[in-house]
């Protein structure tokens, strides 16, 4: 296993959180979102994930392991999610 590298991703307005996580993990691994072999639905309930920050006014942190990464989602001061990916490849 290689060194841990950090990558941050801020979803665009209206971008589903599950899509943003897939994009962030792909970018952290220097892959295209469609080209990666990992499927978010294998590890995460995407409907539940999308609903967590839907109102964009929550103050929370969510962390989970996915595709040799640690994904941490926090809300900024406006309640918008920021995704931190720690790649363990």
N, C-alpha and C positions, 0 to 999 in steps of 0.2 A: 504494500500500500504506500502511496506517495505522500508528500507533504500536504497538509491541509491548506487550501487557498480559500479566501473569502471573496464573495461577489454580492453586490447589492443590486436590487431591481425594484423600481417603483412602477406599479401598474398604471397604464393609461386610464384616463377617466372612462368609465363604462366597461373596462376590461374585466371579465370574470376572474376571480381570484385563482380558481383552478387553472385557467389558461395562463395566468401570470406565473404561477409556480412552475408549470411545465416549461414555459419560455425561460425563466430564470435558471432552472437546472440545466437546460440545454445550452444556454449561453455560458454558464459556469464551466461546462465540459467542452466548450468550443464545438458544439454540434448544432444542427438545425433541429427545431422542435419536432418536426415530422420525421426526421432521420433517426432520432434516438429510439432505442429498443425498449426503454422503460415506459410503462403505461401508468399514469397516475391512478387510474381506477383499480390497479392491482394493490395499492397501498392505502388509498384515501377515498372516503366517500365525498365525491366532488360536489354534490348538492349541499351537503352539510358545510363544507369548506366555503363555498360561494356565499352561503347565508350568513356566515359569521361576521363579516365586515360589510354586509349589505347596506346597513344604515350609515356607515362611515362615521359613527360617533362613539364607537366602543374604545375603551382604553384597556387593551389586553395584549398578551403575548401567547403565541401558539408555536410549539416546536415539535417536529417529527423527523424521522429518518426516512429517506427515500433515495434510491438509486445512488448509493455510495456518497450521500450527502446528508448533512444536517440542515434542514430548512427551518428558519425561524421567521415568523411573521409578527411584526409589531405594528401598532397603530401610532402614527405621528400625532402631534398636538391637535391636528384637525380631524383625527380619526381615520385618516387614509392609511392603508396598509403599506408597509415597506418590507420587502422580502430579503432576507440575508441567507445566502447559500454558503455553506462550508463544504467544499468538495474534498473528499478523502481519497481521490484517485491518485 
